[in-house]
Each structure stands twice: as C-alpha cells, then as structure tokens.
C-alpha cells in the first residue's frame, strides 16, 4: 500500500498556511491566533478513479478543535469566475478560506471534527487534497502532526467467495466491518516492518526506550533526561564492561552531569594521615573506613536533595562490591576546614580591603566560634 505523508515543515510549507506555524512534525496555531487554516497541495495518485483508503494523524492537544474537509476529483481544473483554473492556483491564492472551500464545494467528499483515524470509504478520484481548520480559545500549541493518507484501497472482501458481494447492501456493511480489522492489521504490519528502528536507542519512542533500559538492568530511568538516557543505552555494552571500576564510574557520572567528577580513595590520602596535625582533619573529611571512597561533584549538578539521592543511587549501582561511596557536593566558596579546592570550587581574585562603613556586604563570614 502507498501513502502520502506530512511529517516535516517542508511538507506543510508546500501548501497554504494562514495563522499557523510549522513545527518539527506538524503545524500549530500562531501565538495570539484563535483560528488557523491549512490547505494541502494536490496529491496525485497517478491513476484515475483511485479508491483512497485511510487518513491518520496525531492531535497532541485533544481539547483543541481540528476540523477536516476532504476533496477528491479526476480533474485538476475547474471553472472559476468564468475562467478555467487549476485547483491548486485557487488553493494558494489570497482569497479567504471560506471562498476557497466554496470554489471546491463540488469535490467535497467528507467533513469531520477531531478524528485522528478515518476510513475514506467511497472517496474515488486521481487527485486528493484536504483543508484543516485549527481553532482554540486557550491552547497556544493546538495543532496537528504526522498526517498519513493511504491508497489505493483494496478491500478484504475481495478475498472472500463472490457470494458475499452479491447483495449490495450487505456487501457494503461487510466491507466497512472488515475495514476495522484491516486497519489494525495494516498498523501492525507497518510496526513489524519498522521493528528494527524500535531497537535503535536514538530513534525509538520513550516508552520502548525505558523497556530497553530494563533489559540492560538500568534502574531509576526517571532521573535521566531523554537525550542522556538514549546515549547511556547506546554506550551500555561497552560501559557495563567497566562496571565496578574507577574508569567506568567516572564515565557514567560524566555522562550524567556533563563534567568529569573527582574520586578520592583511602590509599590516596594514607600518607598524609601519617602527619599527626593533619590526621584529624583528613579523617573528618574523607572518613576512616578503608572501603569508603568520596565522589566530589560540583553543586550545580546536584543542587537539590532529590538530585543528590538520584546521583548517589547511580554511583552505588556502578561501584565495586563491598565498597561504600559518599557523595560530596562542592559549593563555590571558600570554607576553611571543609571541601575547598583551589581552581575547582574556589579561586583567588584581586585584593580588595574590607570596610565596615555600612555600605559593604560581607557574606558567609563569621568571627569567633560558638561553644
């Protein structure tokens, strides 16, 4: 079965737009407009008396109104104002949409409202075109996406014995009844043909993306943005080979935050703890358990409690067995005796003397110590 598709801006720009904007996959109302109109270009099946089969689309906001007018003819030219005129010239002219629909009134085959899947029974002709009117009083993003027009129509009734077609009235009913199941079968067949794209993390829909994540034992998928989750699943085969290693942990944290973290293990500070005057501070900052390690991440990547819990859960999944990670969010100021690292979350600027004149602000400073 063949089809015409409208799923990118250029498809709609080849038609006539009024008070509508092109989006990635469709059109929507212009800001401040209450009604928009789209006339498609004329779709040529290449054969006279073609039976058109089906029209589908996506209406993202169902509270908006989307009205359709479907037209069909074996001729492209009509007499308009006493002159033989190509139908497309009328559709793309600057006359009002009501006058355009009136001019094409003899070819109107179907009119309906807010239907995303319509069987085109009885619509016959070589040329097919349609008008869409979008209106909404409140929803600015009201619109339509991914329009498919299928042809030619081949009824399943033709595969049955001829006795089922002898009575015209019953044959028409049976034809419409079988069309319901034929549409379901066609949708399934299309999904089957495109099933390979469902397994591609960069192209499959979000619902199936989360399903693939379960196959790979990726938990807490809700903490990932869609783009980063797609990238994680794409890298999962090579990344999970490094599970339980320092390099694997750094790589997945970098993917999550966008910046490489700092990891401090006990063996790295062991020699510094031998200095008696440093041991107390180092024990407080980095702990004393040999199985514990610190992951230092800038606070802007995990500013809230929820983000920190999500990141810590991710770190625990990738950590070596029998180890205990501890997450530290580095704040961007100098805190003496705390996690302050020059060039990472603090910097030395120019000298400016402090004046207690009532006009200067001294932030995060304290004198003395509360006992």
C-alpha positions in Angstrom: 0.0 0.0 0.0 1.2 3.5 -0.9 0.8 6.7 1.2 1.5 10.4 1.2 3.0 11.7 4.5 3.1 15.2 6.1 5.7 14.9 8.9 8.2 17.7 8.4 8.0 21.5 8.0 8.6 21.4 4.2 5.6 19.2 3.7 3.3 21.9 5.1 5.1 24.8 3.5 4.3 23.4 0.1 0.6 24.0 1.0 -1.2 27.2 2.1 -0.9 28.3 5.7 -2.8 31.0 7.4 -2.2 31.9 11.1 -0.2 28.7 11.5 3.4 27.9 12.3 5.4 24.8 11.2 6.7 22.6 14.0 9.1 19.7 13.8 6.4 17.2 12.8 3.3 19.3 12.0 1.6 22.7 12.4 0.2 24.7 15.3 -1.7 27.9 15.8 0.3 31.2 15.7 0.6 32.9 19.0 -2.4 35.0 19.7 -4.5 33.4 17.0 -7.8 31.7 17.6 -8.1 30.0 14.3 -5.6 28.8 11.7 -6.1 27.2 8.3 -4.1 24.8 6.2 -4.8 23.7 2.6 -2.6 20.8 1.3 -1.1 20.6 -2.1 -2.9 18.3 -4.5 -1.9 14.7 -4.0 -1.7 12.8 -7.3 -2.2 9.0 -7.2 -1.2 8.7 -10.8 -4.4 6.8 -11.8 -8.0 7.8 -12.5 -10.8 6.6 -10.2 -8.3 5.7 -7.5 -10.0 4.5 -4.3 -8.4 6.2 -1.3 -8.2 4.0 1.8 -7.4 5.8 5.0 -6.2 9.1 6.7 -4.5 9.2 10.0 -2.9 12.0 12.1 -1.8 13.0 15.6 -3.7 15.7 17.5 -1.4 16.4 20.5 -3.9 18.6 22.4 -7.3 17.0 22.3 -9.0 20.0 23.8 -8.3 21.9 20.7 -10.6 21.7 17.7 -9.4 20.4 14.4 -11.9 20.3 11.5 -11.2 18.5 8.2 -12.6 18.9 4.7 -11.6 16.2 2.2 -11.8 16.7 -1.5 -11.2 14.4 -4.5 -11.5 14.6 -8.3 -10.3 13.1 -11.5 -9.6 16.6 -12.9 -7.3 19.3 -11.7 -9.1 22.2 -13.4 -12.4 23.9 -12.7 -14.2 27.0 -14.0 -13.7 29.8 -11.5 -15.1 33.3 -12.2 -15.7 32.2 -15.8 -12.1 31.0 -16.3 -10.6 27.6 -16.5 -8.3 27.5 -13.5 -6.0 24.9 -11.9 -7.4 23.9 -8.4 -4.0 24.5 -6.8 -4.0 28.1 -8.0 -7.2 28.7 -6.2 -5.9 26.9 -3.0 -2.7 29.1 -2.9 -4.4 32.3 -3.8 -5.1 35.1 -1.3 -8.8 34.8 -1.2 -10.4 33.8 2.1 -10.5 30.2 3.2 -14.3 30.2 3.0 -14.2 31.2 -0.7 -11.6 28.5 -1.4 -13.8 25.8 0.2 -16.8 27.2 -1.7 -14.9 27.1 -5.0 -14.1 23.4 -4.3 -17.5 22.6 -3.0 -18.4 20.3 -5.9 -15.5 18.0 -4.9 -16.1 17.8 -1.2 -16.3 14.1 -0.1 -16.0 14.1 3.7 -16.2 16.6 6.6 -15.5 15.7 10.2 -14.1 17.0 13.5 -11.3 15.8 15.8 -10.9 12.4 14.1 -7.3 11.1 14.2 -8.1 7.9 12.1 -10.7 7.9 9.3 -11.5 5.3 6.7 -12.1 7.0 3.3 -15.0 4.8 2.0 -16.3 5.9 -1.3 -13.7 8.6 -2.0 -12.6 8.0 -5.5 -10.5 10.1 -7.9 -7.0 10.6 -9.1 -6.4 13.9 -7.2 -6.9 14.2 -3.4 -6.5 17.3 -1.2 -7.7 18.5 2.1 -8.3 21.5 4.3 -7.7 21.7 8.0 -9.0 24.3 10.3 -7.5 24.6 13.8 -9.1 26.6 16.5 -8.8 27.0 20.2 -9.5 29.8 22.6 -6.8 28.9 25.2 -4.3 26.4 24.0 -1.4 28.2 22.1 0.2 24.9 21.0 -3.0 23.5 19.5 -2.3 21.8 16.2 -1.8 18.6 14.2 1.1 16.3 13.4 2.1 13.3 11.3 -0.6 13.2 8.6 -0.7 10.0 6.5 -3.0 9.4 3.5 -3.1 5.8 2.3 -4.1 4.5 -1.1 -5.3 2.6 -3.1 -8.0 0.8 -1.2 -8.0 -3.0 -1.5 -10.9 -4.4 0.5 -10.5 -7.8 2.2 -14.0 -8.6 0.9 -12.3 -9.4 -2.4 -10.6 -12.4 -0.8 -13.9 -13.9 0.2 -16.1 -16.0 -2.0 -18.2 -14.0 -4.5 -21.4 -14.8 -2.7 -20.5 -12.2 -0.1 -20.7 -9.5 -2.7 -24.0 -10.4 -4.4 -26.2 -8.3 -2.2 -25.0 -4.7 -2.5 -26.3 -3.5 0.9 -24.9 -6.4 2.9 -21.6 -6.3 0.9 -21.2 -2.6 1.9 -21.8 -3.4 5.5 -19.3 -6.3 5.5 -16.8 -4.1 3.7 -16.9 -1.5 6.4 -16.8 -4.1 9.1 -13.7 -5.8 7.7 -12.0 -2.4 7.2 -11.8 -2.1 11.0 -9.7 -5.2 11.3 -7.8 -4.4 8.1 -6.7 -1.1 9.6 -5.5 -2.8 12.7 -3.6 -5.3 10.6 -2.0 -2.6 8.5 -0.8 -0.7 11.6 0.7 -4.0 13.0 2.3 -4.7 9.6 3.9 -1.2 9.5 5.2 -1.6 13.0 6.6 -5.0 12.1 8.4 -3.6 9.0 9.9 -0.8 11.1 10.6 -3.0 14.1 14.4 -2.6 13.7 14.1 1.1 14.3 12.4 0.3 17.7 15.6 -1.4 18.8 17.7 1.7 18.0 18.1 3.8 21.1 18.5 7.1 19.2 15.2 6.7 17.3 12.7 4.6 19.3 9.9 6.2 21.3 10.3 6.9 25.0 8.1 4.1 26.2 10.2 1.5 24.4 13.4 3.2 25.4 12.5 2.6 29.1 11.7 -1.0 28.1 15.2 -1.5 26.6 16.7 0.1 29.8 15.1 -2.8 31.8 16.8 -5.3 29.6 20.1 -3.7 30.5 19.3 -3.5 34.2 19.3 0.3 34.1 17.3 1.4 37.1 15.9 4.8 38.0 15.4 5.8 34.4 13.3 8.8 35.5 16.5 10.6 36.8 17.9 10.8 33.2 16.9 13.3 30.6 15.7 11.6 27.4 18.8 12.6 25.4 21.2 11.3 28.0 19.2 8.1 28.5 19.4 7.4 24.8 23.2 7.9 24.9 23.6 5.8 28.0 21.7 2.8 26.4 23.8 3.2 23.2 27.0 3.1 25.3 25.8 0.4 27.7 27.5 -2.6 26.1 31.0 -1.0 26.4 30.2 0.9 29.6 29.0 -2.0 31.6 32.1 -3.9 30.9 33.8 -1.4 33.1 31.2 -1.8 35.9 32.9 -1.8 39.3 36.0 0.1 38.1 37.1 3.6 38.7 37.1 4.5 34.9 33.6 3.1 34.5 32.3 5.1 37.5 33.9 8.3 36.1 32.5 7.7 32.7 28.9 7.3 33.8 29.0 10.2 36.2 30.4 12.4 33.4 27.5 11.2 31.2 25.0 12.2 33.9 26.5 15.5 34.9 28.4 16.6 31.7 31.6 17.0 33.7 34.2 14.6 35.0 34.0 14.1 38.8 36.8 13.8 41.3 37.1 10.5 43.2 39.2 10.2 46.3 40.1 6.8 47.7 41.7 6.0 51.0 45.0 4.9 49.6 45.5 8.3 48.0 45.4 10.1 51.4 47.0 7.4 53.6 50.5 9.0 53.5 49.1 12.4 54.5 47.3 10.9 57.5 50.7 9.9 59.0 51.2 13.6 59.8 49.6 13.9 63.2 48.5 17.5 62.7 46.6 16.6 59.5 45.1 13.3 60.5 42.1 14.7 62.4 41.0 17.0 59.5 41.5 14.2 56.9 39.6 11.7 59.0 36.7 14.1 59.2 36.7 15.0 55.5 37.5 11.6 54.0 36.5 9.1 56.7 38.4 6.3 58.2 36.8 3.2 56.6 39.2 1.6 54.0 36.2 0.5 52.0 34.8 4.0 51.7 35.6 6.5 48.9 34.4 10.0 48.1 32.9 11.3 44.8 33.2 15.1 44.5 30.8 16.7 42.1 30.1 20.4 41.7 26.9 21.5 43.5 25.3 22.9 40.3 24.9 19.3 39.0 23.1 18.1 42.2 21.8 21.2 43.9 18.7 19.6 45.5 18.2 16.6 47.8 16.4 14.6 45.1 19.2 15.1 42.6 21.8 14.1 45.1 19.9 10.9 46.0 19.5 10.0 42.4 23.2 10.6 41.6 24.2 8.6 44.7 22.0 5.7 43.7 23.6 5.7 40.2 27.1 5.7 41.8 26.1 2.8 44.1 25.0 0.8 41.0 28.4 1.2 39.4 30.6 0.9 42.5 32.8 -2.2 43.2 31.3 -4.8 45.5 31.7 -4.2 49.3 32.6 -0.6 48.9 30.7 2.4 50.3 30.6 5.6 48.2 30.0 9.0 49.7 28.8 11.9 47.6 30.0 15.4 48.3 28.5 18.5 46.5 31.2 21.1 46.1 29.9 24.6 46.8 31.6 27.5 45.1 33.1 29.4 48.0 36.0 29.0 50.4 35.1 27.1 53.6 38.2 26.7 55.8 38.4 23.2 57.1 35.9 21.9 54.5 36.0 20.7 51.0 37.6 23.7 49.4 39.9 23.0 46.4 41.7 25.9 44.6 40.8 26.1 40.9 37.9 23.7 41.3 35.3 25.3 43.6 37.3 28.4 44.7 39.7 30.9 43.2 42.0 33.7 44.4 40.9 37.0 42.9 42.2 40.5 43.3 42.7 42.1 46.8 40.0 44.5 48.0 40.2 45.8 51.5 37.1 45.4 53.6 35.5 48.5 55.1 32.9 48.5 57.9 31.2 51.6 56.7 27.6 50.3 56.4 27.8 50.2 52.6 29.8 47.0 52.2 28.4 43.5 52.4 30.4 40.7 54.0 28.9 37.3 53.1 29.5 33.9 54.7 31.9 35.4 57.2 32.0 34.7 60.9 34.2 35.9 63.8 34.7 33.7 66.8 33.3 30.3 67.5 30.1 29.3 69.2 30.9 26.9 72.1 
